[in-house]
């Protein structure tokens, strides 16, 4: 199910013409990542992170739809999702404190670079 959900998110993101609505998909995606950090080594968390990577790659395929400001917004949100807190997004923290944390955050760093190019 995670692969289907993330594929639908990706399709909807690419079809949406309104920046505010695209951000809603990203916020919802962030919330879907919230529980992953609690049991980062579970099979579900690993599958969900892999499916999530598919959604993020889909976002990079649609960069021509995004303004420079919007492309800069998502990486900023990834690293700090609230102006009242210095905490990173649930997306960034989805691997929790697990053996996969470094790899997940390296992938996200590559995604940021692809989105900005």
Secondary structure by P-SEA (a helix, b strand, c coil): caaaaaaaaaaaaaacccaaaaaaaaaaaaaaacccccccccaaaaaaaaaaaaaaaaaaaacccccaaaaaaaaaaaaccccccccccccccccccccaaaaaaaaaaaaaaaaac
